[in-house]
Amino acid sequence: MNFSFKSCEDYFKFYKNDSLIKVSDKNPLMAINSQHAELILKDLKKKEVKTDPFSVLGLSVFASSLD
């Protein structure tokens, strides 16, 4: 799997194999700055998936799902 992020206006969106990663029907996974985006990307690329709700990825998914 190929994970990446791209800058859009004042935030970053994430892609898996060139498809936008969405956390809900309307909301994509987003990061505010490049350091945050790099941390999320690092978690996405981990081979072992952990369901820690307090990880950077877990908290970012939660925040991105808020309307």
KAVENJO-V628032 format. One record per pair of residues at least 4 apart in sequence whose ideal C-beta (glycine too) atoms are under 8 Angstrom apart, sorted by the first residue. I is the first residue (numbers start at 1). J is the second residue. Records with the same first field share a line. If there is no record, write none. Layout:
I=J, J
This chain:
1=16, 17
2=16, 17, 18
3=14, 15, 16, 41, 44, 45
4=14, 15, 18, 41
5=12, 13, 14, 15, 31, 37, 40, 41
6=12, 13, 15
7=11, 12
8=12, 13
10=32
11=30, 31, 32
12=30, 31, 32, 33, 34, 36, 37
13=20, 21, 28, 29, 30
14=20, 21, 28, 29, 30, 31, 37, 40, 41, 44
15=19, 20, 21
16=21, 44
20=28
21=28, 29
22=26, 27, 28, 29
23=27, 28, 29, 61, 64, 65
24=65
26=67
27=64, 65, 66, 67
28=64
29=40, 60, 61, 64
30=60, 64
31=36, 37, 40, 60
32=36
33=37
34=38
35=39
36=40, 56, 60
37=41
38=42
39=43, 56
40=44, 56, 57, 60
41=45
42=46
43=55, 56, 57
44=57
46=50
50=55
51=58
52=58
53=58, 59, 62
54=58, 59
55=59
56=60
57=61
58=62
59=63
60=64
61=65
62=66
